[in-house]
């Protein structure tokens, strides 16, 4: 349930909020909610891992037609690319690919944000 100690961190690319980067806000101390207050394009890979379970990542107006965008083309986590790479588990990392990565989390809500992994 909701407690009085809930913490909401704000993000705005152009300033006027606590953070200019979504990832920096997520990495901030004990946030329950990260709210993006503008509709900018955030060209960053955002990762939410198991240390940030029960987190809400949202825009300030989730029902608005215009939404903030997380845009990232992952060029690192793209293996295996060849049959030989499938034989070596150390090269396999495609499961880490993406603009918004949710890794071993529980209770994470994403609301009113567009995610674009295209080029």
C-alpha positions in Angstrom: 0.0 0.0 0.0 0.9 3.6 -0.2 2.9 5.1 2.6 3.8 8.7 3.4 7.4 8.0 2.6 6.8 7.4 -1.1 9.3 9.4 -3.2 8.6 10.9 -6.6 11.6 12.0 -8.7 11.0 14.2 -11.7 12.8 14.3 -15.1 12.9 17.0 -17.7 15.5 17.1 -20.5 15.4 20.9 -20.6 15.7 21.5 -16.8 13.1 22.5 -14.3 13.1 19.0 -12.7 15.4 17.1 -10.3 17.0 15.1 -13.2 17.7 15.5 -16.9 18.3 11.8 -17.5 15.7 9.0 -16.9 18.4 6.6 -15.8 19.9 9.0 -13.3 16.4 9.4 -11.7 15.9 5.6 -11.6 19.3 5.2 -10.0 18.4 7.9 -7.5 17.9 6.9 -3.9 14.8 4.8 -3.1 12.4 6.3 -5.7 8.9 4.9 -5.9 7.9 6.9 -8.9 9.9 8.6 -11.7 7.8 11.2 -13.5 8.9 12.6 -16.9 7.5 16.1 -17.0 8.2 17.0 -20.7 7.6 15.3 -24.0 11.3 15.2 -25.1 13.1 12.4 -26.8 15.5 10.8 -24.4 18.3 9.2 -26.3 19.5 6.8 -23.6 19.2 3.2 -22.7 17.1 2.8 -19.6 17.6 -0.2 -17.3 15.4 -1.1 -14.4 16.9 -4.0 -12.5 15.8 -6.1 -9.4 17.0 -3.4 -7.0 14.3 -1.2 -8.2 11.2 -3.4 -8.0 7.8 -1.8 -7.3 8.8 1.3 -9.3 6.5 3.4 -11.5 8.0 5.1 -14.6 5.4 7.5 -16.0 4.8 10.7 -17.9 3.1 13.6 -16.1 0.0 13.1 -18.3 -0.1 9.4 -19.4 -3.4 9.8 -21.4 -2.0 12.7 -23.5 -1.5 11.9 -27.2 2.0 13.5 -27.1 4.4 11.4 -25.0 8.0 11.4 -23.9 10.1 9.0 -25.9 12.9 6.7 -24.8 14.9 6.2 -28.0 18.0 3.9 -28.1 19.4 1.6 -30.7 21.4 -1.0 -28.9 24.5 -1.9 -30.9 26.3 -3.8 -28.1 23.9 -6.4 -27.0 23.1 -8.0 -30.3 24.7 -11.5 -30.2 24.6 -14.2 -31.4 25.0 -12.9 -35.0 26.4 -16.1 -36.4 25.9 -19.8 -35.9 29.3 -20.1 -34.4 28.4 -17.5 -31.8 25.5 -19.6 -30.6 28.0 -22.3 -29.6 29.7 -20.0 -27.1 27.4 -18.9 -24.4 29.8 -16.1 -23.4 28.9 -14.2 -26.6 25.2 -14.5 -26.2 23.8 -11.2 -24.8 20.7 -10.4 -26.9 18.5 -10.7 -23.8 20.1 -7.5 -22.6 19.1 -5.6 -25.7 16.6 -2.8 -25.8 15.8 0.9 -25.2 13.9 0.0 -22.0 15.3 -3.0 -20.2 13.4 -4.6 -17.3 15.8 -7.1 -15.7 14.5 -9.5 -13.1 12.0 -6.9 -11.7 8.7 -7.3 -10.0 5.9 -4.7 -9.7 7.2 -2.2 -12.3 4.7 0.0 -14.1 5.4 2.0 -17.2 2.7 4.4 -18.2 2.5 7.1 -20.9 5.9 6.7 -22.4 6.8 5.7 -26.0 9.8 3.3 -26.4 11.6 3.4 -29.7 14.5 1.0 -30.4 14.7 1.8 -34.1 17.4 3.6 -36.0 
